[in-house]
Amino acid sequence: MTSTTTRSVRNRSASTGWAPVLAVVVAVALWWLCTTIAAGPDSLLRAFAPQRAVPAIVDLAASGVLLDDIATSLWRLLVGLLIAGVLGLGIGLAVGSRPVLDSATRPVFQFLRMVSPLSWAPVAIGLFGIGHRPVFFLVAAAAIWPVVLNTAAGVRSIDPGFLLAARSLGATPLESLTSVVLPAVRPHVLTGLRLALGIGWVVLVPAEMLGVTSGLGYEILNSRDQLAYDKVMAVILVIGLLGYLLDTAARWALERGTGGSTRSA
């Protein structure tokens, strides 16, 4: 009975492990069919075919442009997330621990959260000019809300008895924060940061199309202006692959940070 169950589990694990590979193969096959077989001889779709995009990635990497753009984009993402994380954690702790503050700020926060971050692009350029700083602003403006909302939800979920016990033992507000509140909200904060990472990465690329001369978003515009659509597709592939790797790393950090008890999609 045990050996049969073990064999069944192994077979199920093997089939599950092959499923992502099969899905990627099917996706690439459909991509090739749409851009090579279904597309007409003079169709622009042929420029986006995999047999043209993959060599374009190699050419961009060999020239050194791709690595520089990746490093620049990751730097902008990191700074934007750092700003969003620090501000979001502080605001979330304050809002979650004060019901009156939560009630007062909810309409404003919901309003701001529903405004597309890219709507702030003219404001960002007007305030900060061109360069890194408006990109930092737009990434932070997009990424801050998951951190705020998840942190506030984590604070509200803390059993009040834990805080009362800490106070009865003579803990100061700072000690209660560091010994009770922060450990309790850590899973919520990590979840918020993972969501913020995904949103920030999505916003980063169009933000880099606004007055900067480096980064993956800029490289898409530059390749388009040169009518090098194979390079456009190559950069799109790099953006998707990097986004997947970043989310995988964030999911691993989330599971480690929560002791493996949290399983995210």
N, C-alpha and C positions, 0 to 999 in steps of 0.2 A: 504494500500500500504506500509506504514511504517512498520507495524507489520510483513508483509510478508517478506520484505527486511531484517528486524532484525532477523527473524527466519532463513532465508536462510544463513545469515552471521554466526549465531551460529552453524548451522549444518555444514557449511564449516569449521569452526574453530575446531569443535569436530572431524570431519573426518581427518583434518590435524594433530591434536594432537595425534590421534591413529596411524598415518602412521609410525612414528619412532619406536613405540613399535612393530608394526606388522613386520617391517623390521628386527628388532633385533631377534624376534621369528623365522622368516624364516631363518635368517643367522645361528642361533644356531641349528635349525633343520637340515639344510644342513651340518653343521659341524658334528653333531651327525651321520647323515646318512653316510657321507664319512669315518668317523673314526671308526664306529661301525658296520654298516650293510654292506657297500660296501667293507670294508677292510677284507682281509682274516684272518683266526684264528691266523696265525703266523706273520701277517704284523706289521711292526713297527708303522704304522699309529694308531693302537689301543692305543698306549701310549699317543697319543695326544688328546684322546677323552675328551669331556667335563666332563664326570662323573669321570675322573681321574685328570683333570687339576684343577677343582674347589676345591676338597679336598686338593690338593697340595698347593693351595694358603693359605688355612686355616692353614696347617702345617707350612708353611714358616712364616706366620704372628705370629703364636703361639710361634715359636722359637725365635722371635725377629730379625731374619736375614733380613726379608723383609723390616721392618720399617727402619732399619739402612741403607740398600741399597737405599731405596727411598730417605731418608734424604741426603745421600751422593750425589746421582745423581742430586737432585734438587739444592743442594749447588753448584755443578760444573756448572750446567746450568745457575744459577743466576749469578755467577761470569763471565762466558763467555759472557752472554748477556750484563752485565754491561760494560765490556770492549768493546764489539762491539757497544753498544749504544753510549758511550762517544766518541769513535773514529769516528764512522759512522756519528754522528751528526756534529762534527767539520769538517770532510772532506766534507760532503754533503753541509754544509753552504758555505764553501770556493769554492767548485766546482760550485755550483749553482749560486753564485753571481759574478763569474769571468768567462766570456765566453772563454777567452784565456786559463785559467787554465782547464776549461772543455774540450776544444779541445785538449789540450796537454796531459791530463791524460786519455782520453777515451780509446786509444788503450791498455794502460797498465792495466787499470781497467777491460776492457772486457776480456783481456787475463787471468788475475788472477781470475776473476769471473768464468771462464769456467774450471778452474782446480779443480778437485774434492778435497774437503777439506781433505779427508783421504789420498790423495797423499802426504800431508805435514807431515804425521805421523812419518816417519824416521827423518825428519828435526826436528820436535818437540821433539822427544825423544833424538836426538843428542844434542839439545840446552839445554833442561830443565831436562833431565834424566827421571826417572819414577816417578809416583805420580800424584798429582793434576795438576801441571802446564802444562804438555803437553795436558791434556784434556781441560783446560781453553783455550789454544792456538787454538786447533782444533775447538772448539765450536765458539770462536770469529772469526776465519778465515772463517767459514761458514756463520755466522749470520751478519757479518758486511755489506755485499753488499746490502741487502734489505733496510737497514737504510740509507746507502749512496745514493742509487739511488732515494729512495722516498723523502729524504730530499732535494736533489738537484732539483728534479722535483717540489717540493713545493716552493722552492725559485724562480725558473724560472716562476712559475705561478702567482707570486705577481704582482699586478698592479703597474707599476713604478710611477704612480701618487701618490700613498700612501707614497712612500719613498720621493718623491719631496715635498709633503705637510709637512712631518715630518721635513725635512731639512729647509724648509722655515720658520717653527716655531722655529727654533734654536735647533733642536734635535741633539745631538752628535751621532757619529756612534754607540756607545754602546747603547744609548737610542733608536735609530732607530731599532737596533737589538732586544732589549727587548720588545719594544712597538709595533712594526710593523711586523718584520720578524718572530720571534718565535711564536707569536699567529697565524700568517697566515699559518705556516708550521706544526702546531701541528697535524692536522688530517693526513697529509702525514707521519709524524714521527711515529705516533701511528700505522698506517697501516704497515709501515716498521718494526716496532718492533713486530707486530703480525706475520708477515711473518718470521722474524728472529727467533722468538720463535719456530715456527714449524720446520724450517730448523735445528736450534740448537738442538732440541730434537731428530731429526732423526740422526744427526751426533754423538750425545752424546753416544748412546748405543755402536756402533762399536768402538768409541774412548776409551771406558772403557774396551775394550778387549785387550788393549795394555799396559801390564806391571803394571796394578793396581790390588789391592786385595780387592776391594769393589765396590759397585755400581751395578746397574741392568745389565749392559753389562757384568761385571765380573760374576755375578750370573748365567747368561745364559751359559757361558763357563764352570763354575764350575759344574753346573748341568749336562751339556753334558759329561764332563769328568767322572762323576759318573754314566753315563748311566741312569740318572734319567730324562727321557724325559717328564714325566708328570710335573716335576718342570720347565723344559724348557718352556713348553706350559703355565704354570702358570705365569712365569715371562713375557712372551710375552703378555699375557692378561693384566697384571698390567701395562706394558709399554703403551699399547694401551689405556687403561682406563685413565691413568694419562695424556697422550697426549691429549685426548679428553677434560678432565677437564681443562687443561692448555689453550687450544684453546678457550674453552667456556669463561673462565675468561678473556682472552685477547680480545675476541669479545665484552664482556660486557664493559670492560674498554675503548675500542675503541668507542663504542656507547655513553658512558658517556662523554668521552673526546671531542667528536664532537657534543655534544648536542642532540644525538639521530638521527642526520641527515644522518649518514652513516650506511648502511646495508651491512654487509659482508657475503659472502657465508660460 
